[in-house]
Amino acid sequence: MQQRARIELEPKALGEVADWMYERYNNPAAQVAGQCEFLRRQTLAQQEAAAAAVETAEFTRRTARYMLWSVVVLALSAIAATLISLVK
């Protein structure tokens, strides 16, 4: 039952899974299969969100590093311009 239910539920949208569970309200095995499908999808969504968070953190770290180096270059440029103006 569980394997057949999973094969049947996997391609369905969440609303269709909820409808499927409602139609089988008096069947505990079908209810468990539907709840397992919801949990499986929730877990997959959480894994994707975690991967996206790691990717975002890496991007933010790289961006911060580039900004730091641009400020350093700007400071060196300002120092060089000041020294050149003092020498003239």
Helices and strands as residue ranges (DSSP letters): H 2-9, H 14-23, H 28-87
